[in-house]
Amino acid sequence: MKLKEKILLKAVEMFNEQGLSSTSPNNIAAALNISSGNLTYHYKTKAILIEAIYERMHTASQDFIKLEGYLTLDDFRKIMARFRDFMVEYRFFFQDLFFILQNYPEVGKLYEESNLMRLKQGRALFEYYIETGRIIPESDGINYDFLLHNIWMVGAFWNLQRKIFTSGQIIEHSMDLVDMTWYMILPYLTEKGKEEYCQINEFLKSQSNSMAL
């Protein structure tokens, strides 16, 4: 692995563990046992390093929603599972989201581009579910752009709820992103969709029980 890649990966690791503002390029260089000059040769500033990390994130997230072949409702659940794992891998970014967007405008531009792309892909996925009879068509009381925006909001700030609700008075355990968004689509399902939804849940339960044995 080239040093430039090692620096990027170590930066993500340290940002996740210590926080973005508490980790300097010098800290990263020391952790890699290289000189600060060696690090700045590859990434002249912390801003450039953060931009490189987000470019990597942007590329990785482009294939989260693949509209190919026959898609089941379980594909929606798997998309959210991939996004959850992605958020854990780069959790510093979502925990420091406001700070990053305010202080690193180039990252902000890419982040907006990523979100617009995902909302467009999500809309196409919901249109497919309407066409195949799994979710009910839009009407005066149903707007899937709003639903997708709500799903995006839950996803973008999911990591924060684990830091906010720590007493257990509201929820005993922090809720998984997949469960939160999986339940969000339930009210919009047709009878065909509900049947498929129940079948998927039963399959997941049987898998969970098998693993517990």
Secondary structure as UniProt FT lines:
FT   HELIX           3..18
FT   TURN            21..22
FT   HELIX           25..32
FT   HELIX           36..42
FT   HELIX           46..61
FT   TURN            62..63
FT   HELIX           73..89
FT   HELIX           91..95
FT   HELIX           97..103
FT   HELIX           105..131
FT   TURN            132..133
FT   TURN            140..141
FT   HELIX           144..156
FT   HELIX           158..164
FT   HELIX           177..184
FT   HELIX           186..188
FT   HELIX           191..212
//
